[in-house]
Amino acid sequence: MAEAKRSQKHIAVLTFPFTSHVAPLLSLTQRLSQAAPELIFSFFSTPQSNASHFPKDGKFDNIKPYDVDTGLPEGYVHKGQGPPRVAVEYFLKATPGNFQRAIQTAVVETGMEISCLISDAFLWFAAEMAKEMQAPWIPFWTGGLRPLLVHLETDNLRQQLGINGPGDQTLEFLPGFSTIRAVDLPDGVVSGSIDSPFSVMLLRVGKMLPNATAVAINSFEELDITVVDTIKSRLKIFLNVGPLILTSPPPPDSDKYGCLEWLNGRETSSVAYISFGSVVTPSPSELAALAEALEENRIQFLWSFRGNPEEQLPKGFLERTSAYGKIVPWAPQLKILEHSSVGVFVTHGGAKSITESIIGGVPMICRAFFADQGLNQRTMETVWGIGLGVEGGNFTKDRILEALEAILYSEKGKMMREKVAALKGLAFQAVEPGGRSTTNFNSLIEIITTI
């Protein structure tokens, strides 16, 4: 009877279809479906997102995608650099109705009501949807531990720090945050656009998460034990189930630009790998400063470059650096970071990139741009000691050279490599049989299949 009852479960998975949010939630869903193949998963995202994440034949085993309305006006095109804030705002205005309509379609097609609602944690309204369905709500936080605690503590932070107060105020009142400053917090928490739709959404997220049946995160407890313990005291059940990249099926081998072959001929820890993710690109002056620094000291580099390097980098740079540098439009990032010749990762400090750098055992130079990147950068530098932030916030040739030389050639860089290697070991231990992330994942399965 128990098995028959379990076979009736229909799990709805709701995404926040922007930046790097969808991939980890889909990875979690795939792992859940493999662990509990009797469950049926309906995966809700925008048409563009589903088309880019699912195979052309339509689904992964027992996971079927359903399209939700973007809320965008007909003919809308995102312009410029940075996150698509306007598109996010249109999407949020379309919620929760767009999800509700798509869920009804899935219920009709399967003939099964929703048994459990898993959502990106940004979708705070899923709490009310789950309540109406009389189903458990399990939000999934795709970012880092510290940004999660910040959003849970926003009211406290505003009371302690004020709004738009001095940026150099430190957060000693929050466990584990003594080296974090007000200026490091995401925009909209205690400064900047606190009334923007995005900031209001995150404030609601922080207020709603304590009501969740359980909250899961793509991280591992040993990375930041003090912060984990504090979050556990704020939530009913808090489950670190990552890094998911270590438990997900490996991506198809794709290195069409020959990055790994190029790295094979380089000395250990000698190459700077450069990538700023899929959303942002530094300003022209910062790109020029980075290029000039690499060229001045003939630093070996592999650069995953968005855009046209011939137009955006100094004239003749590609030709002059061809003996020791390689620029490609796309690179297999994790495999590159795991390569022995890579000695430093120049990054924007996104959660995914920092996790992959830890898994690769590579120290970082972070140039944060928006959202949680500033907090990630400060944590990486002053708490974990596994890299450097860009002094002053922007690239200059001198700042880049100083950071590159410190990590690649100095005793300080050697210590950073030792620290990141230790975190790498803890990440792998967490996902082993009996590891904390594995135990937490089993608890998550138990919640989904029995509640």
N, C-alpha and C positions, 0 to 999 in steps of 0.2 A: 504493500500500500504506500509506503514511504517513497519508493522509487516512482510509482505511478504519479504521486502528488508532485514530486520534483519535476517530472517531465512536462508538467503543465506551465512551468514558469516562462514568462515572456518579459524580457528585460528591455527597457527603452534607454538609449544612450543619447544624450543631448550635447551637442558640441558648441563651442564658441569658435566660429570658423575663420579665425584671423591669426596672423603671424604663425607661430609654431605650436599652437594649442591643439590642433586636430591629431597630429601624428602620435603623440604619447597616449592620448585617450583611445585611439584606435588600437595601439599596441596593447594597452591594458585590456581592451575588449577582446582582442584575439587571444590573449593568454587566458582570460576567463573562459572563453568558449572552448578552448582546448582542454582546460581542466574540468569543465562541466559541459560535455557535448550534448547533454539532454536539454540544455537551455536554448531558447530562441532569442536572438538579439536583433533589435531594430535600431539602426544607427542613423541619427537625424543630423543633417548638415545641409549647407547650401549646394546647389547643383554643381558649381565650379569646384567646390571642395570635394564632393563625392567623386566627381570625374577624375580628380587628380590623385585620389587615395585608393580607389577601388579598381579592380581589374575590369576590362571591357565586358566580360561576361556577366558582370553585375554584382557579385557578392563573394565573401570569403566564407566558405562552409555554411555555418549556421548564423552568419551575420549579414543582414540585408540592409543596404542603404536606402534611406528615404530623403527626398529633397524637401527643404523648407524655404519659404520665400525670403529673399534677401532684404526686402523693404526698399530697395533702391528704385529711384525713378528710371523710367525707360531711357536707355542711352547713356546712363551715368558711366563716366570713366574716371578712375582715380588718377590724379595728377600730382607730380612732385615727389620729393623724397619723404621718408619717414612713414610712420604707421598710418593706415587709412582711416583716420579718425572720423571723417564724415561718413564713410561706409559703415563704420561701427555704430555710429549714432542712428543712422537709418535702420540698421538691423535691430538695435535695441528697441526702437519705437515699434517695430513689427512684432516683437515678442510680448507676451507668450502665445499670442494667437496663431502665429505661423507654426509653432511647434504643436500646438493643440490640434490644428487641422491635419498635420502630417501624422500625428499619433493616431488619430481616428482612422485614417487610411490604413495604417498598419494593423490596428485592431480588427478592422473589417476583413482585411486580406488574410490574416492569420486565424481569425475566429477566436482570439485569445485576448483577454484584458491584460493590462500592464501589471506585472507582479512586483517590479522593482524599478526605480528611476535612478539611473546613474547620469550625472551631468558634469560638464565642466563647472568648476566651482564659481566661475564668474556669473553663471546663470542662477542668481539668487532666487528668482521667482519659481524655480523648480521645487522649492520647498512647499509652496502652496499647491502646486500641481500634484505633488506626491500625496499631500494631505487629502486632496479631493479624491484621489485614486485609492486611498487607504493602503498605500504602498510605502516601503522604506525609501528614503532619499539618501543617496551616497554621492556627495560631490567629490570631484577629483581635482586636486590642485596641481597644475602642470609646472609651476615655477618652483622657486627655492623655499627653504624653511623660513628664513628670516623675513622675506616679504609677506609670507602668510601670517606670521606673528604680528607684523606691523599693521596689517589690515584688521586683525582681530583686536588690536589695541589702539585703533585710531582715536576714539574718544579720549582715552587716557593720554595719548601723545599730545592731542590738542590742548588738553587741560594743563599738562606739565610744561609744554613748550610754547603754547600760544599759537596764533596764526601769523605767519610771516615774521616770526621773531628772528633773533640772530642765528645765522646758519652754523656757527661754530659751537652751539650748545650740544653737549654730549648727553647720551641716554643712559646714565648710570642706574636710573630707576627701573630699567628693564633688564632682567637677567641675561648676561652674555653680551650686552650692547654698550659696554663702557667706552669702547673706541669708536662707536658709530655716532655721527653728528646729524643734526637736523637737516643739513644740506644734502646728506646722503639719502634721505628718504625719497620715495617716489613723489613726483609732482601730484599735488592734490591732497596729500595727507596733512601736512601742516603749512604748506606754502603753495603758491601758484594757483592753478585753476581748481579750487576746492568745490566750486559749484558746477563744474562741467558734467555732462551726462556720464562720462567715464568715471570721474571721481565719485559721483553720487552712487554709481553702480557698485564700486568697490567698497564704499561705506556700508551699503546694504549687504554686500557679501559678508563683511566682517560681523555684522549683527545677526545674520541668518545661519551661518555655519554651526554655531553651538546647538542649533535645533536639529541638525542632521543625525540620522541613525549612526553614521560613521563618516569620517572624512579620510580619504586616501590621498597620498602624495607620491610623486615620482622622485623620491629621495631615499636615503638610508639613515637610520638613527645615529650611527656612529660618526656621521659627518659633523653633527652639532648637538651633542647630547643635552646640554643645558637648555637650548632653545626647544628641542623636542619635548623635554620634560615640562617646560612652561606651556607649550601648546597643548599637551595632554591634559593639563589642569584646566584648560579653557573649553575643551570639547568632550563629548560623550565617549567617543572611540576615535583614536587617531592612528592611522595605519601607514607607516612608511613601507612602500612596496617596490622601491626602485634600487638602483637605476634600471629602468625597464629595458634599456638598450642592451643590457647584459643577459636578459632572459627572453628577448624577442628573437624571432628567426632572423638570421643575418640577411642584410639587403643583397640583391643580386650583384655579383661582381661587375663593377662598372668603373673603369679607369681609362676612358677613351682618349684622354689627353696625356697619358703616360706619366702621371705624377709619381707613382711608386717606383717605376723604373728609373726615373730621374733621381729620386732620393737614394736609390741603391748605391750610387757612386759617391755619396757624401760621407764625411766623417761623422762620428757619433756626436749628437747634441750640437750640431754646427749650423743648422738651418732654421731660419725664422719662417714659420708658416703664418700667413696673413689672410684673415677673412672677417668680414663684418656682417655676416648673416645675409638673409634674403630680403631685408626691408630697408636698411639704411646704407648710405654711402657718405664718407667724410666729405667736407667741403673741398673745393678745388685747391685752396691754399694748404689744407692739411694733407691732401694726397701728394701735393708737390713736396711738402716737407718730409713726408715719409719716404718718398722716392729718393730725395736728395741724401737723406741719412743712409739709406741702404747703399747708394752708389759711393758716397764719400769713403766709407770704411769697407767697401767691397764685401758686404755681408751677404752670405748665401741666403736666398729667399725663394719661397714658393707662394704665390699670391693668387688666391681665388678672387677674381676681380669682376664686379658687376658693372657692366657698361662697356665702353670702348676705350681701352687703355691708351691707344695711339692718340686719341683726342684729349683724354683727361689727365695724362701724365706728361712730365716735361718732354719736350721735343728731343728725340733721339735716345731717350732713356732705355727703351726696349733693346735697341741695337747695342748700346754701350754696356749693358748688364747681361747680355745673352750668355756669357761664359759662366756666370755664377747665379743667374736668376731665371725663374720660369713663371710666366703669368698665364693662367687658364680661366675660362669662363665658369667652370664648375670643377669641384674636386671631391673625392671620397674622404670627407673630413676625418671620421673616426680612424680609418685605416692610416691616414697620414699622421695623425697624432700618435698612433701606436708605433710608428716607424722610428727606429733607433736614431736616425740622423736628425730628427727634429728636436731643437733645443729650446724653442720658445714659440708661443702662440700669441700673435697680436690680434686682439678680438674686441668686440663691442661689449662683452660681458653678459650675454644672454644666458639664461639658466641651462639651456641645452649645450651651448658651447663650453660653459664651465664644467659641466658634468663630463663631457667628452674629453676635455683636457685632463681632468683628474684620472679618468679611465686610461688615458694614454700616458699619464705620468709626466706631463709637460707643464712647466711654469708659464705664467701668462703676463702679458702687458695689456691692460684694459683701457679702452677709451670709451666710456659710457656715453649713451646718447639720450635715452628716455626710459620711462617706466621703472622697472626694478633694477636696471643695469647699474645705476650709481651705488645702490646698496650692495649689489653683488660684487662690484669692484672693491668697495671699501672692506667688505668681509674677506674677500680673497687676499687683500693686502695686509690688513691689520689683525685679523683674527686667525686665519689659517696660515698666513705667511708663505703663500705659494705663488706670489707674483707682485707686480707693481702697477699702480694706477698712473695715468698720465698726469704729471704735475701741472696744475693750472687748468686742467680739463680739456685742453686742445693740443693737437700735435704741433710741435715745432721741431726743426731739425735737431737742435741741441738736446731737447727733452727725449726724443726718440733714441738718439745715439747713447745718451746716458743710461737709459733703461735697457737697451739691447746689450750694451757692454756689461752692465751689472749682472744680467741673467746669463749671458752666454760665456763670459770670461772670468767672473770674479768668484771669490769664496762665498759671497752672499747668494749667487746663483746656484752654487753647489748645494747649499743648505736648503734652498727652495726645492730643488729636485728631490732631495731626501724627504722633505715634508710631503710633497705631492705624491711621492712613491708610497709613503705610509698610508695616505688617504686612499690611494688606488687599491692597496691591499685590503683595506677595510670594506671598500665597495664590493670587491669580489667575494669576500667572506660573507657579506650580508645576503647574497643571493644563492649561496651554497645550501644544500640540504641541511636544515637545522639552523641556518642563518636567520637573523631577525626579519629581514625583508621577506624571506620565504615563509616564515611563521606567520607574519602579518598578512601575506597573500592568502594563506590557507584560512585565516580568520575571515578575510573578505569573502572568500568562496562560501564559507559556512553561513555568513550573514545573508548572502544573496539567495542561497538555495533553501534556507530553512525559515527565514522570517516571513 
